[in-house]
């Protein structure tokens, strides 16, 4: 079962905020990352813990540094 933790919840909020600032839908971001849109949704809801590779891909897709993505 997927479970929210403080760090995944904070990461999800940050990801959602940055994605919306870039005017990307969850589907569009998912396409850029080559993942299913439900994966993006579960990240944003704090239910998934992304790997370092996924964090790197997200930062690239959003055209930001990993530091910006992980500062919350």
C-alpha positions in Angstrom: 0.0 0.0 0.0 1.2 3.5 -0.8 1.7 5.7 2.2 2.3 9.4 2.6 5.3 10.5 4.6 6.3 14.1 5.5 9.2 14.2 2.9 7.1 12.7 0.1 4.2 15.0 0.9 6.5 18.1 0.8 8.2 16.9 -2.4 4.8 16.4 -4.0 3.6 19.9 -3.1 6.8 21.3 -4.6 6.5 19.3 -7.8 2.9 20.3 -8.2 3.7 24.0 -7.7 6.7 23.9 -10.1 4.7 22.0 -12.8 1.9 24.5 -12.7 4.3 27.4 -12.9 5.7 25.8 -16.1 2.0 25.5 -17.3 2.4 21.7 -17.8 -0.4 19.3 -17.2 0.4 16.0 -15.3 -0.1 14.2 -18.7 2.4 16.5 -20.5 5.0 16.1 -17.7 4.4 12.3 -17.8 5.0 12.3 -21.5 8.3 14.1 -21.1 9.4 11.6 -18.4 8.0 8.6 -20.3 5.9 7.5 -17.3 2.2 7.1 -16.8 0.3 10.2 -15.7 -0.9 8.3 -12.6 2.7 8.1 -11.5 2.9 12.0 -11.6 -0.3 12.2 -9.6 0.9 9.8 -7.0 4.2 11.8 -6.7 2.2 15.0 -6.2 0.0 13.4 -3.6 3.1 12.2 -1.7 2.3 8.6 -2.2 5.4 7.7 -4.1 9.1 8.1 -3.3 11.0 9.0 -6.5 14.4 7.6 -7.2 17.4 9.9 -7.8 17.1 9.1 -11.6 13.4 10.2 -11.6 14.3 13.4 -9.6 17.0 14.2 -12.2 14.6 13.6 -15.1 11.9 15.8 -13.5 14.4 18.6 -13.0 15.5 18.4 -16.6 11.9 18.3 -17.9 11.0 21.3 -15.8 14.2 23.0 -16.9 15.3 23.7 -13.3 18.2 22.4 -11.1 17.8 19.5 -8.8 18.5 21.8 -5.9 15.4 23.9 -6.8 13.3 20.8 -6.9 14.5 19.5 -3.6 14.5 22.7 -1.6 11.2 22.7 0.4 
